[in-house]
Amino acid sequence: MKVILAIDALEYDKVKEFDCNNLKQEYYGKTDISEFSQPRTMVLWSSFMTGENKEKEVLGEGNKEMWNKKWDIKETFFSKFKNPKVIDLPGFSYDLEAHERSRKLLKSFFETNDDEEKKKIRKEYNKDAFEHHKKIKEEFNKALEEEHDFILGYFSVIDVIGHLNFGNTTLIKMLYKEMDELAEKLRNNDKIEKLIVLSDHGMEAIGMFGDHSDHGFWSTNFKDLGEPKITEIKDSILEYL
Ligand SMILES: [Zn+2]
């Protein structure tokens, strides 16, 4: 079984700072996303799964809301597998309702000037993100018990929580440890031959908030990938298939 642990906004510098040795696996590094005008989540995951730069198509005219874009499995490398399972990936199997809820709360957070109101909104926003994380983790663990030749689990919690709380090191560290523990379980799972941990972009501090940084993170248990483009990652998972 081949598995991709897809973690939105997992930051290379933070993986090192917090000593997340399971996320690092045997080989790790940064991805090169310099060909994109901005580190946009939808653009990057779309380009990853299709193996082509999809920035123009995702941002293109007539596509008013980029988050609604959905790729057919035939346009993605997932179709090379017999029984793939792709959980919650933007542009493919994403929970748009959960995304819309977070986005509305984020908007109202920045619209209000009332500190008490901000506190209340932040609490609701974080709670919502954690509940979604729990749900996706259960789905991912269930898939690992099933007969799939490929599983991708997409986790948004570090990105979502990071945007409003990046200055809160205790909270961010806790999230990195949570994902590191998930990676540890995968590394100890004998059914998994190839494991890739991948992020679309990282995150950097803007005051106490977080914004997307200009490189992603990768790690594998089988090969040094150097500084690959996000469109090249699929080649390593398909090699020797
Ligand atoms: Zn992202």
Boltz pocket constraint, residues with backbone or C-beta under 6 A from the ligand:
constraints:
  - pocket:
      binder: B
      contacts: [[A, 8], [A, 9], [A, 39], [A, 40], [A, 41], [A, 42], [A, 159], [A, 200], [A, 201]]
      max_distance: 6.0
